[in-house]
Amino acid sequence: MKFIAEIDVMPLKALLDPQGKAVTHTLHNMSYKTVENVRIGKHISLEIEGSDETEAEQKVEAICQKVLSNPIMESYHFSLKKIS
């Protein structure tokens, strides 16, 4: 079975996000004064095969932990959808 995983990796809320701060500052300078707490992260989309959804979830979980995120600085979450 083939699945598509949509993965979001974000900096931990307790850590500073310099990119988010820079974007917030720029938006304020552009008169978007109501924008606050911008956080910049990564979105990854990938296709993966597994014998079932559980196996595919386990593979994506391992990929996120070992390759796509740094658990000291980032959190992640993903959704999995079967491809017809």
N, C-alpha and C positions, 0 to 999 in steps of 0.2 A: 504494500500500500504506500502511496505517496502522499506527503503532507506538506503544507507550507507553514512555516513558523514566522511569526511577526514578533520581533524581539526589541524591547526598549531598554537601554542601558543609561542610567542617570547617576550623576554624582550624589553621594550621600547628603542628606539634608543638613547634617551637622558640619559639613565642610564648605568652605568658601568656593564659589563658582565664579572665577574672574571673567569668563566669557559672558555669563549671565549678567554680571554687574555692568560690563561694558555695554551690552545691548540695552539694559535698563536705562543707563545714563544717556545713550544715544536717543532712545525713544522719548525720554523726558525733554531732551533738547529739541526734539521735533514736535513738541507740544502734546505728546501722549502722556500726560502727567498721571493718569490713573493706572498706568501699567506698573506692577510691582512684582517682585520675586521671580524674575525670569531665570530659568535654569536651562542650560544647554546640555544635551546628551546625544546619544546615537540611536538610530533606528536601523535595524538589520532585518532583512527579509531573506529567508533561505528555504529551499526545497530539500526535503529529507525523506528517505524511505525507511519503513519499519514494518515488521510483521503485523503490528496493530498499533493503536494510538498510544498505549502505555509504553511500548518500546521506543516509539518516536519521541515521546516526552522525555524519557530517560536520556536519550541521545542529545536532545536539545539542551537539557539541564547540564549535562557534562560539558557540552560545547561552551555554554555560557560561563560555567565556572572555570574552565581551563583556558579558554581562548578569548572570549569576547568581553569579559569584565575583570576588573581588579577588585576583589571583595573588600580590600582595605579602604578603597575610595569610592566604590560604585555599587549600586544595587541594580537589579534587572528583574524584568518580568516578561513573560511571553504568552502568546496564544498560538494554538495549533489548530489547523483546519485541514480536513481531508480534501485532496484534490480529486475531482471526479475523473 
